[in-house]
Amino acid sequence: MSNIKPAPSVPGEHGVMDIHPDKAEQQRIQHAYRAWHGGAALARYAWHRPEILQQEASRSRALASLLSSTVGADLSRLRVLDVGCGTGGFLRQLIDWGAHPCHLTGTELQADRLEQSRARTAQGVTWRLGPPDSVPQASYDLVSAQAVFSSILDAALRRELAAQMWRALRPGGWCLIFDFRYDNPRNRHVRKVTRGELERLWPGGQRRYRSLLLAPPISRLLAGTPYLACELLAAVAPVLRSHFLYMVRKDA
């Protein structure tokens, strides 16, 4: 039996955009998302490509460092909400690191991706179709969004989603954001998330910010070079890092 739960309080198309009345923005996000995942561009992010493997390794190291220094090394009791969970990769990573499936929840705007999440992930995880406005308030130790905010161009919609995530977080918990530092001139459907905006969206206490990953065009050019070449370039030229990890603690 599927454990995917709908979000009945929000009418119309399911997805994070349903929290905003601007139907044009809702339709834009849905259309852009479906077109990208059905197009040839997706092949550039195939799991077996050398640059993708390298990026995943770098991201995992940075994520492990931040999580262990904030929520702690023992994830077995950690209650997590992943907003825009996609096919569930982040939650599966947490399970591999010791998180208990029954403490994890993923929300997603695309029903087919949520079904993939359920099929690929250990039983016990709760899956919700729609925005996070229907999840229990102050119930999670960690609330995350991975490459979600950059797909939302509407500033008011970003603020509302951030507020929903903040309400779901218990006092003393942490919010985690992984996203783009720069605009993509070839993709008008995404917009960067600046550090200043992060601090305005989540008015918390302790903060952690880390840039990471060489910009994709550069990492693809260097895909055939030794691994240390990419690591060295990312280390000495932080301006070339295209993504960031940001964590902020909700004060008690």
C-alpha positions as CSV (number, residue, x, y, z in Angstrom):
1,M,0.0,0.0,0.0
2,S,1.3,3.4,-0.9
3,N,2.1,5.8,2.0
4,I,1.9,8.9,-0.2
5,K,-0.3,11.5,1.4
6,P,-2.1,14.3,-0.5
7,A,-2.4,17.9,0.6
8,P,-6.1,18.3,0.5
9,S,-6.1,21.8,1.9
10,V,-4.6,23.1,-1.3
11,P,-6.9,23.0,-4.4
12,G,-5.8,22.7,-8.0
13,E,-2.5,21.5,-9.3
14,H,-0.3,19.9,-6.7
15,G,3.1,21.5,-6.0
16,V,4.9,24.2,-4.0
17,M,3.5,26.8,-6.4
18,D,0.0,26.2,-5.0
19,I,0.7,28.5,-2.1
20,H,0.6,31.5,-4.4
21,P,-2.4,32.8,-6.3
22,D,-0.4,33.7,-9.4
23,K,-1.5,31.0,-11.8
24,A,0.9,32.1,-14.5
25,E,3.8,31.4,-12.2
26,Q,2.3,28.0,-11.2
27,Q,2.0,26.9,-14.8
28,R,5.5,28.2,-15.7
29,I,7.1,26.1,-13.0
30,Q,5.2,23.0,-13.9
31,H,5.9,23.3,-17.6
32,A,9.6,24.0,-17.1
33,Y,10.0,21.1,-14.7
34,R,8.3,18.6,-17.0
35,A,10.1,19.8,-20.1
36,W,13.5,19.5,-18.5
37,H,13.0,16.1,-17.1
38,G,11.8,14.8,-20.4
39,G,14.5,16.4,-22.5
40,A,18.0,15.5,-23.7
41,A,19.6,18.0,-21.2
42,L,19.0,15.5,-18.5
43,A,21.7,13.2,-20.0
44,R,24.4,15.6,-18.9
45,Y,23.5,14.8,-15.3
46,A,23.6,11.0,-15.6
47,W,24.9,9.3,-12.5
48,H,27.8,7.6,-14.2
49,R,29.4,10.7,-15.7
50,P,32.8,11.4,-14.1
51,E,32.0,15.0,-13.3
52,I,28.7,14.1,-11.7
53,L,30.4,11.4,-9.5
54,Q,33.0,14.0,-8.5
55,Q,30.3,16.6,-7.6
56,E,28.3,14.1,-5.6
57,A,31.4,13.2,-3.6
58,S,32.2,16.8,-2.9
59,R,28.7,17.6,-1.9
60,S,28.5,14.5,0.4
61,R,31.7,15.6,2.2
62,A,30.5,19.1,2.8
63,L,27.0,17.9,3.8
64,A,28.5,15.4,6.3
65,S,30.7,18.1,7.8
66,L,27.8,20.5,8.3
67,L,25.3,18.0,9.6
68,S,27.7,16.5,12.1
69,S,28.6,19.9,13.5
70,T,24.9,21.1,13.8
71,V,22.4,18.2,14.3
72,G,25.1,15.8,15.5
73,A,26.7,12.6,14.3
74,D,23.9,10.3,15.5
75,L,21.0,10.7,13.1
76,S,18.8,7.8,14.4
77,R,16.4,10.1,16.2
78,L,16.5,13.0,13.8
79,R,13.1,14.0,12.4
80,V,13.5,15.4,8.9
81,L,11.3,17.1,6.4
82,D,12.7,17.3,2.8
83,V,10.7,19.8,0.7
84,G,10.8,19.1,-3.0
85,C,12.3,15.7,-2.4
86,G,12.4,14.6,-6.1
87,T,13.1,10.9,-6.2
88,G,14.2,10.8,-2.6
89,G,18.0,10.8,-2.9
90,F,18.7,13.1,0.1
91,L,16.5,11.0,2.4
92,R,18.1,7.8,1.2
93,Q,21.5,9.3,2.0
94,L,20.3,10.1,5.5
95,I,19.1,6.6,5.9
96,D,22.6,5.3,4.8
97,W,24.1,7.6,7.5
98,G,21.8,6.2,10.3
99,A,18.5,8.1,10.1
100,H,15.4,6.0,10.8
101,P,12.9,5.9,7.9
102,C,9.9,6.4,10.1
103,H,11.3,9.8,11.2
104,L,11.6,11.1,7.6
105,T,9.1,13.0,5.4
106,G,9.4,14.1,1.8
107,T,7.1,16.5,-0.1
108,E,7.1,16.8,-3.9
109,L,5.0,18.5,-6.5
110,Q,5.2,15.8,-9.2
111,A,3.3,12.6,-8.5
112,D,5.5,10.4,-10.7
113,R,8.6,11.4,-8.9
114,L,7.0,10.8,-5.6
115,E,6.1,7.3,-6.7
116,Q,9.7,6.7,-7.7
117,S,10.8,7.9,-4.2
118,R,8.5,5.4,-2.6
119,A,9.6,2.6,-4.8
120,R,13.4,3.2,-4.3
121,T,13.4,4.0,-0.6
122,A,13.1,1.9,2.6
123,Q,9.6,1.5,4.0
124,G,8.5,3.8,6.7
125,V,9.2,7.2,5.1
126,T,6.2,9.4,4.8
127,W,5.6,11.0,1.3
128,R,3.3,14.0,0.8
129,L,2.1,15.2,-2.6
130,G,1.9,19.0,-2.5
131,P,3.4,21.9,-0.4
132,P,4.5,21.6,3.2
133,D,1.7,23.7,4.6
134,S,-0.2,20.6,5.9
135,V,2.7,19.1,7.9
136,P,2.6,19.4,11.7
137,Q,4.1,22.6,13.0
138,A,7.3,22.6,15.1
139,S,7.7,18.9,14.5
140,Y,11.1,18.5,12.7
141,D,14.7,18.8,13.8
142,L,15.9,19.4,10.2
143,V,13.9,20.9,7.3
144,S,15.7,20.9,3.9
145,A,15.2,22.1,0.3
146,Q,17.6,20.9,-2.4
147,A,17.7,23.1,-5.5
148,V,14.1,24.2,-4.9
149,F,14.2,27.9,-4.4
150,S,16.2,28.6,-7.6
151,S,13.3,27.2,-9.6
152,I,10.9,29.8,-8.0
153,L,11.2,33.2,-9.7
154,D,8.4,34.8,-7.7
155,A,9.8,36.6,-4.6
156,A,6.5,36.3,-2.7
157,L,6.3,32.6,-3.4
158,R,9.9,32.1,-2.1
159,R,9.0,34.0,1.1
160,E,5.9,31.9,1.7
161,L,7.6,28.6,1.1
162,A,10.4,29.7,3.5
163,A,7.8,30.6,6.1
164,Q,6.1,27.2,5.8
165,M,9.5,25.5,6.3
166,W,10.2,27.6,9.3
167,R,6.9,26.8,10.9
168,A,7.5,23.1,10.5
169,L,10.9,23.4,12.3
170,R,11.0,23.0,16.0
171,P,12.8,25.5,18.2
172,G,16.5,24.5,18.2
173,G,16.2,22.8,14.9
174,W,18.1,23.5,11.7
175,C,17.0,24.6,8.2
176,L,19.2,23.3,5.3
177,I,19.3,24.8,1.8
178,F,21.4,23.6,-1.2
179,D,21.1,25.7,-4.3
180,F,22.8,27.9,-7.0
181,R,24.9,30.9,-6.3
182,Y,24.8,32.3,-9.8
183,D,22.2,32.8,-12.5
184,N,22.3,30.5,-15.5
185,P,22.3,32.7,-18.7
186,R,21.1,29.7,-20.7
187,N,18.2,28.9,-18.4
188,R,15.6,31.6,-17.9
189,H,13.5,29.3,-15.6
190,V,15.9,29.5,-12.7
191,R,17.2,32.4,-10.5
192,K,20.1,32.4,-8.1
193,V,19.7,32.5,-4.3
194,T,21.9,35.1,-2.7
195,R,23.4,34.9,0.8
196,G,21.5,38.1,1.7
197,E,18.2,36.6,0.6
198,L,18.9,33.5,2.7
199,E,19.4,35.7,5.8
200,R,16.2,37.6,5.1
201,L,14.1,34.4,4.5
202,W,15.2,32.7,7.7
203,P,15.8,35.1,10.6
204,G,17.5,32.6,12.8
205,G,20.5,32.5,15.1
206,Q,23.5,30.4,14.3
207,R,24.4,30.1,10.6
208,R,26.6,28.1,8.4
209,Y,27.4,28.9,4.7
210,R,29.7,27.0,2.5
211,S,30.2,27.3,-1.3
212,L,31.1,24.2,-3.2
213,L,31.2,22.5,-6.6
214,L,32.9,23.8,-9.7
215,A,30.5,25.4,-12.2
216,P,29.1,22.6,-14.4
217,P,30.6,24.0,-17.7
218,I,34.1,23.9,-16.1
219,S,33.6,20.5,-14.4
220,R,32.6,19.0,-17.7
221,L,35.7,20.4,-19.4
222,L,37.9,18.9,-16.7
223,A,36.1,15.6,-16.6
224,G,39.0,13.7,-18.1
225,T,41.7,15.3,-15.8
226,P,42.9,13.8,-12.5
227,Y,40.5,14.3,-9.7
228,L,42.9,16.5,-7.7
229,A,43.0,19.0,-10.5
230,C,39.3,19.9,-9.9
231,E,39.7,19.9,-6.2
232,L,42.7,22.2,-6.4
233,L,40.9,24.6,-8.7
234,A,37.8,24.7,-6.5
235,A,40.0,25.4,-3.5
236,V,42.1,28.2,-4.9
237,A,39.3,29.9,-6.9
238,P,36.1,30.0,-4.8
239,V,34.5,32.3,-7.3
240,L,34.2,29.3,-9.6
241,R,32.0,27.4,-7.1
242,S,28.5,27.4,-8.4
243,H,26.5,26.0,-5.5
244,F,26.2,26.5,-1.7
245,L,25.1,24.8,1.4
246,Y,23.4,27.0,4.0
247,M,22.2,26.0,7.5
248,V,20.4,28.2,10.0
249,R,19.2,27.4,13.5
250,K,15.8,28.4,14.7
251,D,16.1,30.0,18.1
252,A,14.1,28.6,21.0
